[in-house]
Amino acid sequence: MNTHARWGARVAAVSAAVALVSATAVAVPAAATPDHRQSPAAASAPLTNLAHLDFLLDEATPPAEVPGHTTYRLDAEPSLVMPWTYADARPGGAFERVGGGPLDPATGHWGQGAYNADDIARAAVVYLRHWEQTDAETSRDTAYELLRSLAYLQTAEGPNAGNVVLWMQPDGTLNPSAEPVDLPDPSDSGPSYWLARTVWAFGEGYAAFQDADPEFAAFLEDRLGLAIAAIDRQVLSRYGQWAETDGMRVPAWLIVDGADASAEAVLGLAARVRAVPDDAVAADALRKLAEGIAAMSAGDGGSWPYGAVLPWAQSRSMWHGWGSQMPAALAAASVVLDDPALAEPAARDAALFTTTLLTAGGPDNGWFPTPADRVQIAYGADSRVQSLVAVADATGSTGFADLAAMQAAWFFGANPAGSPMYDPATGVTFDGIQPDGTHSNGVINRNSGAESTIHGLLTMLTLDARPDLATRATTIATVSARDGLTVIEAESSGDTTGVVSAPTPWTGESLWSGDALTLTAGEHAVFDLGEAAGGRSIEPVVWSEPGAESSSQWRTGHRPLGTLDITGPEQGISPTPGVLLPHSLKRDVPAGTASVRVEVEGGTLMLDALIVRPAVSRLVLSGEGSTELVHSTIDRPQPVRIGEPGTPLSVRVFDASGALVRERGMQGGGTIVLPAGGFAIAQS
């Protein structure tokens, strides 16, 4: 039976199951209950279950002879296979497949479409990796179909050759200009996230089919070449050029100014160069994009963004969880290009920023620079898992592998909702966790669309390939303790002579976390810190317009914390004049301090919030045993108490680069010395 015939039989089986409920809905087994935890026996079985992603797949037959759009064997195999974009939860454990935007009942078209290139590309990566890990012929067939479909969305000729149309309707009609509008518009008129993800899929696709189906691999090679050529002429033509955004020097040669978008292209380019080391064109694009991503590394353990690789060159104030595979991309490029320097910013991100993120609450959608968007989704959690595992592989650091297991536990209950987000019995990954008004609780969005399903499965594939990580992730899925970065809103001051106002939340490149407190010369404000068990650092988040100056004194009681003399940086390529940035004070706040006072000496100080960071951040996950992470946020070694009385521990201490410093066993907990900016992991 040929590939298309095998796929047809599989579609028929799925369609029969779908028809039992409705034309676009299917019943699936009930998801895991909130107190469900994986047992060691369950963890030894494969976690990856493709059933829900299989259900999302459907067929469409595009109209004949659409200029610029064709694919492999289209005459012989006219149907294309793609996942529906969304799956809305329905009563009884069913899901209904839906498209994006409003539905026009007369045409059956959606405002955006039923299928999109982003999800087609990433779904292809899932099936490719599953095929390579399990040798499952069904996954090979599905990957083949998805790559054919993705190639059809790529524009193959004309001035936009290599670019990609984002949306397709259920009947196979392309929708280059969706509603609401995507940028670029039309969607194949310039570089885009979906172009980057197409490179990801084609790169991994070529590597997988290189020996298994040389003819199809040659087709993917041609289409990957079209995509690289589009990136070369539209993006890498600016290689070596630099810009500034709010005073930060940034590369001008990232795809859509995004280290995030560029990272997903790098994953595909790395796969291609690994498979064909003498491909000079792919290697050149890989190196140039990786260099641009590395240049977005900023801050250190004590200053924003705490060693993270920032995702967008137009903002030095934004980090987001979704698509944050920049460290994974740098690690992959480092290995393929044999360039350890590319892994250094990735390791810094993992050791300094990801530990900060984990202890603060997990993979939030957005820090702007405060954690203003505390929604958490599978894309964000998986991106952190993939990055930690890739950096662990590139550097050999077991600490990053341990952190990956802690992050992967998000899918099994170690999250703000305290409930599993992935069900191995069904393959369902829920669409996200909405905050309920506090950073420590959340409400699950129980829809399960393509993106969530895909990224849940990518993490499961990673865990299945590493059984030791799978065991840890599935058996330590309860958050027992957490003490990390918190925020005090400026408008919460109970003693101030300043004025509270309500700025428009979105600035164009960052987000106010609440109202603003404006203080002019001679005015003051006092902020309640609550009860603090240990020392804290305070970072005022200040709005500064280009050239505007302010000077303020900060103290607690009679103890000075520092002077902030701020001059607003030049706008550069930032979308808006003005920037929200945290500013570090010279001294930390000692333990037991109840409040902090600011007095403005000159100019105008416009405050969004205070970021409060403990000298030692902590996260404890428990279940069958426990894992405790402690992380230093200060620039000197410090003693730290770790573990509980009566519990034997294995403790590993790492420095600020993730290198192992010491390893020891402990009976009943005890005191260790954390290196400056370092972290330790204790397991029982």
TORVEXTI-298533 format. One line per 4 residues: number of its first residue (from 0); their letters; for each residue z, y, x of C-alpha. Coordinates in steps of 0.02 Angstrom, whole numbers. Each point is the difference from the previous one (the first is absolute). Example, Ala and Ser with C-alpha at 12.3 -4.5 7.8 and 13.67 -1.06 7.14 Angstrom:
2
0> AS> 390,-225,615; -33,172,69 $
//
This chain:
684
0> MNTH> 0,0,0; -47,170,75; 123,143,19; -54,90,-158 $
4> ARWG> 9,-158,-105; 175,-37,63; 52,177,-44; -78,-18,-173 $
8> ARVA> 105,-155,-34; 156,92,54; -39,150,-110; -25,-117,-147 $
12> AVSA> 173,-74,25; 82,171,13; -99,63,-150; 59,-146,-105 $
16> AVAL> 180,47,39; -35,182,-40; -76,-46,-168; 162,-82,-54 $
20> VSAT> 79,171,-17; -140,128,-20; -159,59,80; 96,98,131 $
24> AVAV> 175,-72,5; 80,-157,66; 173,-75,-16; 87,-33,163 $
28> PAAA> 167,-85,33; 150,114,-22; 41,105,151; 156,-30,101 $
32> TPDH> 160,59,-81; 99,140,83; 127,-118,79; -130,-125,62 $
36> RQSP> 3,-35,186; -107,-119,99; 91,-153,63; -35,-67,174 $
40> AAAS> -94,-144,-79; -108,121,-100; -27,106,153; -71,-151,93 $
44> APLT> -142,-10,-128; -146,122,13; 43,169,-72; -182,50,-24 $
48> NLAH> -61,-32,-177; -174,65,-41; 10,-35,-188; 24,179,-59 $
52> LDFL> -131,70,117; -118,-136,-59; 33,56,-178; -45,180,43 $
56> LDEA> -172,-54,61; -150,19,-114; -190,2,11; -123,141,-28 $
60> TPPA> -189,1,15; -67,168,59; -161,74,-70; -161,-46,89 $
64> EVPG> -63,106,144; 133,133,25; -66,107,145; 101,-24,160 $
68> HTTY> 105,-142,-69; -26,-184,29; 93,-142,81; -13,-173,75 $
72> RLDA> -109,-118,-104; 3,116,-151; -160,-74,-72; 70,-176,4 $
76> EPSL> 180,48,-39; -8,152,-115; 182,1,-56; 136,88,99 $
80> VMPW> 184,-49,5; 137,133,5; 182,25,-52; 43,111,-148 $
84> TYAD> 95,152,60; 152,-12,-114; 95,-133,-96; 119,68,-132 $
88> ARPG> 148,-107,-52; -3,-65,-177; 131,-94,-104; 29,-182,41 $
92> GAFE> -37,12,185; -183,44,-23; -104,130,91; -150,97,-62 $
96> RVGG> -135,47,125; -47,183,-15; -104,128,93; 40,174,61 $
100> GPLD> -6,154,-110; -36,7,-188; -108,-134,-82; -157,49,-95 $
104> PATG> -8,-130,-141; -184,36,-30; -57,-41,177; 143,-107,63 $
108> HWGQ> 10,116,150; 160,68,74; 22,178,64; 10,-73,175 $
112> GAYN> -56,-180,-17; 59,-179,-10; -19,-44,184; 19,102,159 $
116> ADDI> -51,-21,181; 177,22,66; 66,-151,-95; -156,-105,29 $
120> ARAA> 16,27,188; 186,-38,7; -16,-151,-115; -133,-67,119 $
124> VVYL> 126,16,142; 126,-103,-100; -121,-143,-30; -67,7,178 $
128> RHWE> 175,-15,73; 48,-136,-124; -157,-98,45; 36,17,185 $
132> QTDA> 182,-53,-20; -26,-144,-121; -184,-49,17; -12,14,-189 $
136> ETSR> -183,-8,-51; 34,94,-161; 65,149,99; -153,-6,112 $
140> DTAY> -112,5,-154; 96,144,-78; -2,99,161; -189,-26,10 $
144> ELLR> -22,66,-178; 112,150,26; -89,50,161; -168,-12,-89 $
148> SLAY> 67,112,-138; 70,126,124; -168,7,89; -85,43,-164 $
152> LQTA> 112,154,-17; -51,57,174; -149,119,3; -128,-85,112 $
156> EGPN> -129,138,26; -26,187,-4; 108,143,66; 161,-85,-60 $
160> AGNV> -40,-170,74; 157,-96,45; 111,94,-123; 69,-87,-153 $
164> VLWM> 2,31,-188; 178,-21,-60; -13,-53,-184; -99,-126,-103 $
168> QPDG> 4,-23,-189; 25,-170,-86; -188,-18,-27; -39,26,184 $
172> TLNP> -49,183,-13; 53,105,150; 103,156,-36; -17,115,152 $
176> SAEP> 87,147,-87; 156,-62,-86; 116,92,-120; 124,54,62 $
180> VDLP> -103,54,150; 18,-92,164; -38,88,164; -130,-6,68 $
184> DPSD> -102,19,-159; -116,-94,-15; 109,-130,81; -133,-54,126 $
188> SGPS> -39,178,58; 121,-1,147; 136,-93,94; 138,-71,-108 $
192> YWLA> 145,-121,-12; -118,-125,-79; -119,13,147; 147,-38,116 $
196> RTVW> 54,-150,-105; -179,-62,-4; 2,-4,190; 164,-96,-9 $
200> AFGE> -75,-134,-114; -167,-13,89; 85,-13,171; 116,-139,-53 $
204> GYAA> -141,-79,-102; -117,-8,148; 135,-78,109; 37,-134,-132 $
208> FQDA> -182,-45,-39; -66,16,177; -2,-188,28; 19,-63,-179 $
212> DPEF> -156,87,-69; -100,90,136; -132,63,-122; 128,85,-112 $
216> AAFL> 94,62,153; -161,83,62; -14,89,-168; 180,61,16 $
220> EDRL> -36,55,178; -144,108,-62; 106,78,-137; 145,31,119 $
224> GLAI> -125,85,115; -53,115,-143; 182,46,-32; 36,33,184 $
228> AAID> -156,108,12; 62,102,-149; 169,25,86; -86,46,164 $
232> RQVL> -107,137,-75; 127,68,-127; 165,-19,93; -12,-52,182 $
236> SRYG> -127,137,35; 158,107,14; 82,-115,127; 97,101,129 $
240> QWAE> 18,151,-114; 173,56,-51; 73,109,-137; 171,66,-46 $
244> TDGM> 98,-23,-160; 154,109,-16; 18,7,189; -29,-186,34 $
248> RVPA> -151,-53,104; -98,-132,-96; -162,-98,30; -155,56,-95 $
252> WLIV> -85,-171,1; 99,-102,-127; -81,-69,-158; 38,128,-138 $
256> DGAD> 125,75,124; 104,-156,-31; 86,-110,127; 35,-111,-151 $
260> ASAE> -184,-19,-49; -52,-17,182; 130,-136,27; -78,-114,-130 $
264> AVLG> -171,22,81; 80,-41,168; 64,-166,-69; -180,-51,-38 $
268> LAAR> -69,68,164; 133,-95,97; -50,-162,-89; -182,32,43 $
272> VRAV> 33,38,184; 116,-151,12; -143,-108,-65; -137,87,102 $
276> PDDA> 79,79,154; -166,69,64; -33,104,-157; 6,168,88 $
280> VAAD> -33,101,-158; 145,-76,-97; 114,10,153; -42,184,23 $
284> ALRK> 41,40,-181; 158,-104,11; 64,91,153; -41,174,-65 $
288> LAEG> 84,-28,-169; 151,-82,82; 20,148,117; -3,117,-149 $
292> IAAM> 131,-102,-92; 112,-4,154; -11,190,12; 85,12,-171 $
296> SAGD> 163,-68,71; 133,135,-11; 185,36,15; 137,-108,76 $
300> GGSW> 161,-83,-52; 82,167,-35; -141,104,-73; -128,-14,-140 $
304> PYGA> -97,-111,-25; 114,-111,105; -138,-79,104; -115,-41,-147 $
308> VLPW> -188,1,10; -44,129,-132; -137,-48,-123; -94,164,-30 $
312> AQSR> -58,127,129; 11,141,-126; 188,-20,-22; 141,-15,126 $
316> SMWH> 124,-9,-145; -62,-157,-88; 27,-184,28; -42,-128,-135 $
320> GWGS> 34,-186,-15; -166,-53,-77; -135,-31,128; 121,24,145 $
324> QMPA> -82,-131,110; -21,119,146; 118,-101,114; -89,-162,-49 $
328> ALAA> -167,76,46; 63,67,166; 77,-168,43; -162,-91,-41 $
332> ASVV> -104,124,101; 122,-13,145; -22,-188,10; -188,-5,-26 $
336> LDDP> -36,143,121; 134,-58,123; 80,172,-3; 191,-9,-12 $
340> ALAE> 10,190,-15; -69,-11,-177; 149,-107,-51; 128,127,60 $
344> PAAR> -8,117,-151; -3,-154,-113; 161,-64,79; 78,173,-15 $
348> DAAL> -42,3,-185; 77,-173,-23; 158,31,101; 42,177,-54 $
352> FTTT> -83,37,-166; -5,-169,-88; 184,-28,35; 32,172,-75 $
356> LLTA> -104,-47,-151; 84,-169,-27; 176,70,8; -45,146,-114 $
360> GGPD> -61,-109,-143; -165,-81,45; -187,38,-7; -1,156,-108 $
364> NGWF> -167,65,-59; 26,169,83; 113,99,116; -62,180,-12 $
368> PTPA> 103,20,113; 149,-47,-110; -12,-166,-94; -67,93,-153 $
372> DRVQ> -106,-144,-68; 113,-153,-7; -119,-112,-94; -26,-160,100 $
376> IAYG> -155,-109,-13; -63,-160,79; -131,95,101; 138,95,89 $
380> ADSR> 110,-152,28; -143,-107,63; -64,138,115; 169,4,86 $
384> VQSL> 7,-191,12; -175,-9,75; 40,138,124; 164,-78,57 $
388> VAVA> -77,-172,23; -149,71,94; 110,103,115; 113,-151,29 $
392> DATG> -152,-102,51; -69,137,112; 164,39,88; 91,-167,-7 $
396> STGF> 153,85,-77; 100,-118,-109; 88,151,-72; -157,56,-90 $
400> ADLA> -23,-175,-71; 179,6,-66; -36,169,-80; -157,-74,-79 $
404> AMQA> 104,-135,-85; 120,133,-65; -144,103,-68; -84,-153,-77 $
408> AWFF> 161,-37,-94; -50,149,-109; -115,-119,-94; 146,-118,-39 $
412> GANP> 133,123,-56; 52,110,146; -62,156,-87; 68,141,-110 $
416> AGSP> -18,-106,-158; 93,-148,76; -130,-117,-73; -149,-99,66 $
420> MYDP> -167,90,1; -102,-156,38; 4,-167,-90; -62,-150,103 $
424> ATGV> -20,-101,-160; -135,116,-70; -62,108,144; 49,157,-98 $
428> TFDG> 56,152,97; 66,139,-110; -77,172,14; 153,91,65 $
432> IQPD> 177,62,-17; 32,167,-84; 160,91,50; 124,19,-142 $
436> GTHS> 79,160,65; 90,-70,153; -67,-64,165; 92,-166,-19 $
440> NGVI> -66,-60,-167; -169,-20,-79; -100,-62,-148; -142,-124,25 $
444> NRNS> -176,39,-59; -48,-175,-57; -188,27,-3; -90,-95,138 $
448> GAES> -166,75,52; -115,-46,142; 76,110,135; 178,-63,-27 $
452> TIHG> -59,-180,-13; -104,14,158; 137,76,107; 131,-120,-64 $
456> LLTM> -113,-143,52; -36,76,171; 187,-2,34; 15,-179,-65 $
460> LTLD> -142,-55,114; 91,80,146; 161,-90,-46; -87,-167,-26 $
464> ARPD> -71,17,176; 177,32,67; 122,-120,-86; 151,70,91 $
468> LATR> -33,173,-71; -32,-75,-172; 168,-86,1; 91,161,46 $
472> ATTI> -95,107,-125; 30,-118,-146; 183,-37,32; 71,172,43 $
476> ATVS> -65,93,-152; 156,95,-57; 43,173,66; 186,-11,38 $
480> ARDG> 21,166,91; -107,148,44; 40,163,88; -146,107,55 $
484> LTVI> -92,163,-20; 49,99,-155; -45,169,-73; 105,146,-62 $
488> EAES> -100,117,-110; 13,182,52; 26,58,-180; 157,-109,-11 $
492> SGDT> 101,128,101; 154,48,-98; 36,151,110; -151,109,37 $
496> TGVV> -59,178,-11; -182,-58,2; -127,-17,-140; -60,-165,-73 $
500> SAPT> -183,-11,-53; -119,-135,-58; -156,-6,112; -152,-100,-52 $
504> PWTG> 49,-175,62; -162,-47,89; -41,122,139; -170,-73,41 $
508> ESLW> 65,-106,144; 185,-33,-37; 121,-5,-145; 156,98,-45 $
512> SGDA> 138,-125,-39; 76,119,-129; 31,185,-16; 4,124,144 $
516> LTLT> 148,103,61; -50,165,80; 121,93,113; -29,169,82 $
520> AGEH> 94,87,141; 186,4,-36; -6,-137,-131; 79,-172,15 $
524> AVFD> 13,-172,-80; 124,-143,14; -53,-182,-27; 117,-141,-47 $
528> LGEA> -26,-153,110; 113,-116,-98; 102,-131,91; -79,-57,163 $
532> AGGR> 72,-149,94; -90,44,161; -91,141,87; -156,74,-78 $
536> SIEP> -145,108,54; -62,137,-115; -183,53,-7; -35,149,-113 $
540> VVWS> -172,-13,-83; -73,176,6; -156,77,-77; -85,110,130 $
544> EPGA> -155,107,-24; -111,44,149; 83,130,110; 155,18,-111 $
548> ESSS> 164,1,96; 178,-46,-42; 161,-24,95; 151,-93,-68 $
552> QWRT> 167,-63,64; 64,-170,-54; 181,-58,15; 130,-115,-71 $
556> GHRP> 172,80,-6; 19,88,167; -121,-118,88; -175,71,31 $
560> LGTL> -142,-121,-30; -141,109,64; -115,147,-30; -168,-20,-84 $
564> DITG> -126,128,58; -160,-40,-94; -172,78,9; -126,-71,-124 $
568> PEQG> -146,-86,90; -182,42,-26; -80,-92,-146; -144,-82,92 $
572> ISPT> -86,-134,-106; 149,-22,-116; -52,27,-182; 129,136,-28 $
576> PGVL> 79,143,99; 180,-53,24; 87,-162,44; 157,-97,-47 $
580> LPHS> 80,-68,158; 171,-68,50; 82,90,145; 127,-85,114 $
584> LKRD> 167,83,36; 76,-8,173; 160,-90,-48; 44,-139,-121 $
588> VPAG> 128,13,-138; 159,-98,45; 71,-134,-113; 106,61,-144 $
592> TASV> -88,168,-13; -4,59,-181; -128,140,5; -129,97,99 $
596> RVEV> -26,189,-8; -155,102,41; -6,188,27; -166,90,16 $
600> EGGT> -5,130,138; -180,58,-16; -156,-25,-104; -9,-116,-151 $
604> LMLD> 53,-181,-2; -79,-105,-140; 84,-170,-10; -60,-155,-89 $
608> ALIV> 138,-120,50; 109,-68,139; -45,-169,75; 161,-89,48 $
612> RPAV> -10,-144,124; 147,-107,57; 22,-26,186; -13,-186,-39 $
616> SRLV> -109,-54,-145; 35,-171,-74; -81,-129,-115; 77,-168,-45 $
620> LSGE> -101,-133,-92; 90,-155,-60; -30,-164,-89; 6,-163,94 $
624> GSTE> 70,85,153; -26,183,39; -100,118,109; 73,166,54 $
628> LVHS> -101,143,76; 85,144,88; -103,143,69; 51,146,112 $
632> TIDR> -65,173,-42; 79,91,147; -53,28,180; 143,-90,87 $
636> PQPV> 74,-176,0; 135,-30,-129; 119,-141,-48; -33,-77,-170 $
640> RIGE> 99,-124,-103; -108,-141,-66; 30,-157,-103; 143,-60,-110 $
644> PGTP> 163,-88,48; -15,-189,5; -190,-5,5; -89,-65,157 $
648> LSVR> -144,113,49; -152,0,112; -26,180,57; -152,73,88 $
652> VFDA> -3,179,62; -162,96,27; -38,168,77; -102,141,-78 $
656> SGAL> -163,-86,47; 49,-167,-77; 32,-86,167; 142,-126,1 $
660> VRER> 151,68,94; 127,-138,-28; 35,-151,-108; 168,-78,-39 $
664> GMQG> 97,-105,-122; 153,70,-88; 142,-78,-97; 54,103,-149 $
668> GGTI> -94,158,43; 44,128,130; -58,154,94; -166,20,89 $
672> VLPA> -76,147,92; -161,67,-75; -121,82,123; -57,176,-41 $
676> GGFA> -119,-15,-147; 11,-190,7; 38,-130,-131; 88,-167,-15 $
680> IAQS> -21,-147,-118; 141,-122,-37; -37,-162,-91; 121,-126,-72 $
//
